[in-house]
């Protein structure tokens, strides 16, 4: 009986040793997987940081392009407006000069009319 008990105990210890070794192997596999996961996470983080920097650069480039386009459009509109103002001022100046000329011609006409009436009255 003691032999059987010793044999059973020996088998139980052997099974426990195997179980412990299996558990240790499982722990090592889990550590390895955890390490691989951490490496993957680090790699993903680095990749997303790179993408973030690239996207930020693209955004800044597009913003600068839009700013240049906007500035060009504003410059073109200002130039067009300046030309239109200059043309309007020229027309206003021309109208003013025409009015002065018309007033001068009207006065000359009145003087000539007066002179002609005077001459006509003298000749009668």
Steps between C-alpha positions, in 0.01 A plus 500: 500500500781736584652417166174578323463817699858595417443413134175704492677789672784474251251508209313794655829688542594419141160625374541813713853554364363467145215741585747749649722472191192550276397804703855642484503446121160671475628794706803530270275491191278769654806713581618456141156593364486801732843608377390456136182697570705779655729505197194513271353781707829692489520447125137612452561804718809598302312451172206710619739775618662498155157518334399782735811700407440435129134604528596814691756584229240440225248716685752782539593479130133514397437790739794690349378426147151623587646810665704578187194450278292723728768771503525485118122529466496796740785664310319447167176643642682800646671563167168475315335732753785752469462497119124549527545788745758662271263461202209647699717792614604559140136504388405736786788732407391491135139581596622787720716636216210466254274697736761776529543505122122514451472789746779681317332439163166615644656825623672550164170434323322752726772760432482437124122520510517825694759638253289395202189666649703812570637499145151436362355783710771740380445407138128574522 
